[in-house]
């Protein structure tokens, strides 16, 4: 794979291909059968594990947990019909905005 977005696109395709798959043979298919609430819970667990690794100043563990978080987040996206390009487009729309301006545009004060 030549660039990072291609890695994410390939992963998104694999995840989507597991929708409706055999939960006995695929972890992703098993997550889909458990439903969005369980998938969201896994995203939260991975986020907490990343935060713990960061607080412990454990770079290797932070890298590993970051990959887990991105993976589970992408499973959640697939369950919600969100494509990586939806996220890319949102990020692109924020380019050039300060974080303070962007938060104000969403009403987050």
C-alpha positions as CSV (number, residue, x, y, z in Angstrom):
1,X,0.0,0.0,0.0
2,X,1.4,3.3,-1.0
3,X,-0.2,5.7,1.5
4,X,-2.0,5.8,4.8
5,X,-5.4,6.6,3.5
6,X,-5.2,3.4,1.3
7,X,-4.5,1.4,4.5
8,X,-7.6,2.8,6.1
9,X,-9.7,2.3,2.9
10,X,-8.5,-1.4,2.7
11,X,-9.4,-1.9,6.4
12,X,-12.8,-0.3,5.9
13,X,-13.5,-2.6,3.0
14,X,-12.5,-5.7,5.1
15,X,-14.7,-4.5,8.0
16,X,-17.7,-3.9,5.7
17,X,-17.2,-7.3,4.2
18,X,-17.7,-8.8,7.6
19,X,-21.2,-7.4,8.1
20,X,-23.6,-10.3,8.2
21,X,-20.6,-12.7,8.3
22,X,-20.1,-15.8,10.5
23,X,-19.7,-14.7,14.1
24,X,-17.9,-18.0,14.8
25,X,-15.2,-17.2,12.3
26,X,-14.9,-13.4,12.5
27,X,-14.3,-11.1,15.4
28,X,-15.8,-8.2,13.5
29,X,-18.9,-10.2,12.5
30,X,-19.3,-11.1,16.2
31,X,-19.1,-7.4,17.1
32,X,-21.8,-6.6,14.5
33,X,-24.1,-9.3,15.9
34,X,-23.7,-7.8,19.4
35,X,-24.9,-4.4,18.2
36,X,-23.9,-0.8,18.2
37,X,-24.0,-0.4,22.0
38,X,-21.4,-3.1,22.4
39,X,-19.3,-1.7,19.6
40,X,-19.4,1.7,21.1
41,X,-18.4,0.2,24.5
42,X,-15.3,-1.4,22.8
43,X,-14.4,2.0,21.4
44,X,-14.6,3.5,24.9
45,X,-12.5,0.7,26.4
46,X,-9.8,1.2,23.8
47,X,-9.8,4.9,24.3
48,X,-9.3,4.4,28.1
49,X,-6.5,2.0,27.4
50,X,-4.8,4.5,25.2
51,X,-5.1,7.2,27.9
52,X,-3.6,4.9,30.5
53,X,-0.7,4.0,28.2
54,X,-0.1,7.8,27.6
55,X,-0.3,8.5,31.3
56,X,2.3,5.7,31.9
57,X,4.5,7.3,29.2
58,X,4.5,3.9,27.4
59,X,4.9,4.8,23.7
60,X,4.8,1.2,22.4
61,X,1.6,0.5,24.3
62,X,0.1,3.8,23.1
63,X,0.9,2.9,19.5
64,X,-0.8,-0.5,20.0
65,X,-3.8,0.9,21.8
66,X,-4.1,3.6,19.1
67,X,-4.3,1.0,16.4
68,X,-7.0,-0.9,18.5
69,X,-8.9,2.4,19.0
70,X,-8.9,3.2,15.3
71,X,-9.9,-0.3,14.4
72,X,-12.9,-0.4,16.7
73,X,-13.8,3.1,15.7
74,X,-13.9,2.0,12.1
75,X,-16.2,-0.9,13.1
76,X,-18.5,1.6,14.7
77,X,-18.4,3.8,11.6
78,X,-19.3,0.8,9.4
79,X,-22.2,0.0,11.7
80,X,-23.4,3.6,11.4
81,X,-22.9,3.7,7.6
82,X,-20.0,6.2,7.9
83,X,-17.2,5.9,5.4
84,X,-13.6,7.1,6.0
85,X,-14.1,9.8,3.3
86,X,-16.9,11.2,5.5
87,X,-14.3,11.8,8.2
88,X,-11.7,13.1,5.7
89,X,-14.3,15.6,4.4
90,X,-15.1,16.8,7.9
91,X,-11.5,17.2,8.8
92,X,-10.9,19.1,5.5
93,X,-13.8,21.4,6.3
94,X,-12.0,22.4,9.5
95,X,-8.6,23.1,7.8
96,X,-7.5,26.6,8.5
97,X,-9.8,27.0,11.5
98,X,-8.4,27.5,14.9
99,X,-9.7,24.9,17.5
100,X,-11.5,27.8,19.3
101,X,-13.2,28.9,16.1
102,X,-14.2,25.3,15.2
103,X,-15.7,24.7,18.6
104,X,-17.7,27.9,18.5
105,X,-19.1,26.9,15.1
106,X,-20.5,23.7,16.8
107,X,-21.8,25.6,19.8
108,X,-19.2,23.9,22.1
109,X,-18.1,26.5,24.5
